[in-house]
Amino acid sequence: MNLAKRPYDLRHAGISFWLASGVDPAECARKAGQSIQVLFRYYAKFLAGTRDRANQLIEHSMNQWEATRTPG
């Protein structure tokens, strides 16, 4: 049983897994030894989840900041 047809397939799967797991795209690019532009070009479909997570983190932080500014 082959895990992949080519070694590149395993590399692609690994990078895709990192991105889907929420690893920072810049760190994924660094670990993969490629530019972030290449990462965005070939793995953009996996970045949608990280974008959603980033937006959740930003919204949460903004809510916390507002809560500390509101008297009460």
Secondary structure, DSSP 8 states (H G I E B T S, - for coil): --S-SSHHHHHHHHHHHHHHTT--HHHHHHHHTS-HHHHHHHHHHHHHHHHHHHHHHHHHHHHHHHHHHS--
